[in-house]
Amino acid sequence: MAITYTWEIISLKTKNETLGDGVVLANAVCQTHWKKIGIDEDDNEGTFYGATPFSAENLTAENFAAFDTLTESVVLGWIHALVVSGDAAYDTHINGEIQKQITEAITPITDSAMPWAPE
């Protein structure tokens, strides 16, 4: 069964970061919180919540994107570069957790009374 995935940014945290040459990068994104949602063909859904930190330490003023110019697509690109492209095992883990939730929606797990201790 095919699963369609979408990503959403839940929150961003920023701080001012000073580069080695003394340039201050105002409101540099230092933490993201996001979710990846998987939906199968029967609309069963699973969601994985994650957090990805960032540092402007290796940026230059020329390749820094000002906070008010960011789009969700740009920030998701940063996250994908680390989570999907940078660590395939982590992305496989995320997709596996989403698949578990979808499987449980199809075949629910229920609490059962123990046969030796009826309710």
C-alpha positions, 0 to 999 in steps of 0.5 A, spaced: 500 500 500 502 506 497 503 512 503 503 519 501 508 523 505 507 531 507 511 535 512 509 541 516 513 546 520 510 546 527 515 552 530 522 555 529 526 558 534 531 563 533 537 567 536 542 572 534 549 569 532 556 572 531 560 570 526 568 569 527 569 576 523 564 579 528 558 580 523 551 579 527 546 574 524 540 577 527 534 571 528 538 566 525 534 559 526 537 555 531 531 550 532 526 547 528 520 542 530 516 539 525 512 533 523 511 528 517 505 525 516 503 519 512 496 517 509 495 511 505 490 510 500 484 508 505 486 515 508 489 511 514 494 516 517 500 516 521 504 522 524 512 523 526 514 529 530 521 531 530 526 536 532 532 539 528 537 544 530 541 548 526 547 553 527 549 559 523 556 557 525 559 555 518 555 561 514 557 567 511 553 574 511 552 573 504 549 566 504 545 567 510 537 568 509 534 573 513 528 570 518 523 575 514 525 572 507 524 565 509 519 560 507 516 553 509 519 550 503 526 553 504 526 551 511 523 544 509 529 544 504 534 544 510 531 539 514 530 534 508 538 535 507 539 533 514 534 528 515 532 525 509 539 526 504 543 526 510 541 520 514 537 515 510 537 510 517 533 516 520 528 517 515 527 509 514 526 509 522 521 515 521 517 512 515 517 505 519 514 509 525 508 512 521 507 505 518 506 502 525 501 507 526 497 506 519 497 498 521 495 499 528 489 504 525 487 498 520 488 492 525 487 496 532 491 493 538 486 493 544 487 492 551 484 485 554 482 482 560 487 477 563 483 470 562 485 468 569 483 475 572 476 476 569 473 483 570 
